[in-house]
């Protein structure tokens, strides 16, 4: 039994406008990236401290989260009048690892396109694992954490609370994991303009164009379109509601400034559904 399991509980001061997930009965993440982080966090087996941190996160005890580079700074309101300062730092990839990650991304238009659009294909993690590279930390010791609270254990519930809410940031921007690992999307974009032996810009553009063409042809085939000459003016466009309401909003996740107990995604889904019906019925 660790000190986390028997350390006496305390009642924190209440906070107005604290950061917390929308809908306290639901999980902390909506995207695969956010959920993967929660899975990683809970795999560290750091005792009941996670349960206490989860409660702090749900009740909005975390007042502020600021991310610069690979460093996450946060203020968490505890029992004392002054909020505790929490620091979480991810272990950065070394330069050799960064080059390997860059080459894996640039070798496939399927990965490059979404990542430049700040999306994170799940397949990337599998490809990195095959090369012996961890996208997310697999041990708590790979994180450097501290808190100004008097608890002698590390992590404490304040660190755990911030860690849980980090899932909201991964939902909003999945490519944040690159930044936390010391690698930015700008580095990848800059690589496209470098004319060296490790990267061929024309070849990458050709691969992207070919994949887009194949996707388009598949859409035509699936919808029984003729691939011969088509007079576009004769095509009849029939408005339809999308198969998934508010898809882009779901991808972006809950905005960091959202402080209401009302479920943000639920509201947006209803709005999108309403306006989709208006568009389908040509109602202005």
Secondary structure as GFF3:
##gff-version 3
##sequence-region A 1 284
A	DSSP	alpha_helix	3	6	.	.	.	ID=ss1
A	DSSP	alpha_helix	32	42	.	.	.	ID=ss2
A	DSSP	alpha_helix	49	58	.	.	.	ID=ss3
A	DSSP	beta_strand	62	68	.	.	.	ID=ss4
A	DSSP	beta_strand	71	76	.	.	.	ID=ss5
A	DSSP	beta_strand	84	90	.	.	.	ID=ss6
A	DSSP	alpha_helix	95	106	.	.	.	ID=ss7
A	DSSP	alpha_helix	109	116	.	.	.	ID=ss8
A	DSSP	alpha_helix	123	130	.	.	.	ID=ss9
A	DSSP	three_ten_helix	140	142	.	.	.	ID=ss10
A	DSSP	beta_strand	143	147	.	.	.	ID=ss11
A	DSSP	alpha_helix	157	172	.	.	.	ID=ss12
A	DSSP	alpha_helix	176	180	.	.	.	ID=ss13
A	DSSP	alpha_helix	185	192	.	.	.	ID=ss14
A	DSSP	alpha_helix	201	222	.	.	.	ID=ss15
A	DSSP	three_ten_helix	232	234	.	.	.	ID=ss16
A	DSSP	alpha_helix	247	252	.	.	.	ID=ss17
A	DSSP	alpha_helix	264	280	.	.	.	ID=ss18
###
